[in-house]
Amino acid sequence: MAEYQHIRVERTDDVVRITMDRAARRNSLSAEHLAELLTAFRDVAASDALGVVLAGEGPVFSAGHDFADVSSRDLEGVRELLILCTDLMRTIESVPQVVVARVHGLATAAGCQLVASCDLAVASEDAAFALPGGKGGWFCHTPAVPVARAIGRKRLMELALTGDPIDARTAEQWGLVNRVVPADGLDEAVDDLVRRATRGSRASKALGKQTIYAQLDRPEADAYAIAVEVMAAASQTAAAKEGMSSFLEKRPAVWTD
């Protein structure tokens, strides 16, 4: 794997763990940090891994954009930074692997955006989430995009306009994370969710994930049009045929992908 300055990448069996390793900077997302994350996810996408865990080292998950980097840039420079960040978020959604955020401490602004962009998220009871731009001078415009799709309009507006943090249990109720567990059980809960979410055919799951993101937020008729065509085509794949045959023959499935 590539050498990194701001992150660590480790693989255990079929799961890759990407850990943001800028604890002294609260895992803030400088351009260099974002570029390393983007490279790591692209490398994982090209591998045979089944799942990815995104974690943070130190007291917080991620404090969002690195203001020392942002404040030194002109308009074009900030635009380039935000496009890089957007590329990362969309890559997380598009990789064929299941991506689970392991969240502890604070996840604010673009850090909260990271959580919302992952397929699944598990948070410890000490976690908190915020879009603090609402009470500052730089509104969280881009972080609000995936957060809105996770929690809905009214809750997004409360989070974005007040800038106040919500605790982990509220984030769970609002749909930003899948579950909340005690801090000492966070890794176990993440491992369990990754295991259950990566069962079955790798190819089938990858197509399923990508199709879900393609049809989300589209009008119902358009969403069905996409889903029908993909599901019909998928019925002819080796994975679908094996899944149906194993069910009908009452035997364990054997996945070759």
N, C-alpha and C positions, 0 to 999 in steps of 0.2 A: 504494500500500500504506500501511498505518497507520504512524504514527510511534512508535518504540519507544525506551525508555531502556536496557533490559538485553539486547536482542538486535538482530541485524541480519538483514534479510530481503532477499535478492537473487535475481533470476530471470535465468537464462541459457537461452535457447531454451525447452525444455519442462521444465526442472528448476529447482526453487526450493531455495535454500540458506538454512537458518536457522542462524545462528551465535550461540551464547550468548556475550555480550560483557561479562561481569563478571570479567575476569581478576584484578583486584585482590582479589576475594572468591572466587577459585578456582571461578567459575561456580556458586556455591552457590545453592540454589533458594529464594529468599524468595517470599512470596506474590505480590509484584509481578512477579517474574521468571516464576513459574509462570503467572500470568494472561496475561502477554505471549506466552509460548509457546503457551498454549491458543488465544488469539486468532489467532496466526499460523497454526497448523495448521487452525483452522476456516476462515480465509480461503483457504488453499491448497485445502482440500477443496471449496470452492465454485468454484474456478477450473478452467481446462482444462489445468493442468500435469499431467505424467505421473509425475514423481518428486520426492522431497524428500530432501535431505541435511541431517542434523542434526549440527552441529559445535560445537566450543568454542574460544574464543580464549584465548591465554595458555598457561601451562605444564601445565594439566590439562584434561581433558574436563569433569568436574563433580565437586565434592566432596560433593554431596548437599544435604540440607536446610540452610538457613542457621540455625545455632543462635542467632544474635542475634535472629532473628525468632521462632523456636520458644520460646525461654526467656522471652520477654516475654508469652506468651499463657497464658490459663487453659485449662481443659479444653475448653470449647466452642470457643475460638479455635484450639486445636491440631486439634480434630476438623475444623473448617472448612478448615484448611490441608491436612490429609490428604485430605479429600474433593476439594479443588481439584486436588491432585497426582494423585489417582486419575482424575479427569475428564480430565486431560491424557494420562495413560498410555493410557486407553481410547480417547481420540480418535485418538491416533497409530495404534492398531490399526484403527480404524474408517474413517479417511479412505480414499478410493478410490485414492490415489496409493501407489506403492511408497516406503517410508521406509527410508533407509539411514543408520545411525549411522557417523560418521567419528570414530574414537576414538584419542586420543593421551594420553599421561600417565595420570593416575589417573582412574578412574570408580568412585566409592565411594558406598555407601548408595543414596540416590535417584538418584544419577548412574549407578550400575550398573543400577538399575531402568529408567532411560531407555533404556540400551543393550538390555536384555532386551525392552523394549516395542516397539522398532523391528523392522520386518520382517526386515532384514538388517543386518549390522555388519561393518565392516572396521577392523582395529586396526593401529597401528604397533607395531614390536617393543618400543618403550619403554612401551607401555600396561600397566596393571595394574588389577585389579578386586577390590573388597572389599565385604563387608557388615560394617563394623567394630563395629556395635552389640553383637556377641557378646562383645567384650572391654571393653565400656563399660557405661554405665548405661541406655541407651535402645536396646533390641533392634530390629533392622531388620525389623519385622513386615510392613509393606507392601512394601518392596523385595523381600522374599522371594517375593511372589506370582508376578510374571512370571519371576523368576530360576529358581524351582523348575520352572516349565513349560519352561524352556530347557535346564536341565542335569540334571534328575532329583533324586530324593529324597536319596540318600546324599551326592552332591556338594554339594547345597544345604545339607545339615546341616553338612558340614565348613566351608563358606564362612561360614554364619551363626553357628555355635557358636564357632569359633575367632576369627573376626573378622580372620583373616590374609589378606593380598592374594594373589592368584594372578597369575602373569605372563601375557602375551598368548598364548604358545604353549599354556599349560595351558587358558586360556579357549577357545582354538580346539578343543583336544581334547575339552573338556567340552561344546561346542556353544553357548557364549555368544556367540561371534563366528564369522563365516563363514570369514575368512582373516586372516592376519597378514603384513604386508609391511614392508620397511625404511621408516623415517620419510620418506625423500626420495621414496618411491614411493607414499605414502599417497593423495594426491589422484588420481593416475593410476589406482590400483586401485579407488578409490571410483567414479570416472567410468566405468570399464569395467563395473563391476557394475551401476551404475544403467542404463547403456545396454542391457545384455543383459536386465535385469529389466523394462524398460519396452517391449520390442518387442511387436508384435502389437496386438490390439484393446484400447483403453483401457477400454471398457465391460466386456468379457469379463474382463479382469484385475481390475478393481475388484470385480466380483461374485465372482470366484474368491478373492480375498484375504478378503473379508468372510465367505464361506462356510467357508473354512478355520478362521478364528477361531471361528465359530459351532459347528463340529463337534469342535474339539480338546477333549480331556479328557472327552468324553462317552462313555458306553458304546458299544461298537462298533455295536450295532443302532440306537441313536439317531443315531449319526454317519452311518451309511449312509442312514437315513430322510431326514435333512436333505439329504445330498449327492445322493441319487437325485432328489428333487423339484426341487432347484435345477438339476441338470444336465439334467433332462428339459425344464424350462422354457427353459433357456438354449439348447437345441438349435434353438429356433424364432426366435432373435434374428437380426438382420441380420448381426451379426459371425460367428456360428456358420455361417450359410449361406454367407457369403463365404469363410470359412476352408475349408470342405469343398469348395466349388466350385473355389476356386483350386488345391487339392490335386488334385482329379480332373481338372482342365483343364491341370494342369502349368504354371501361370503364377503370377507374384507376386500376393499378395493386395493388395487395395485397401481400406483401412480408412476408413470414413466417420464413425467416432465419435471 
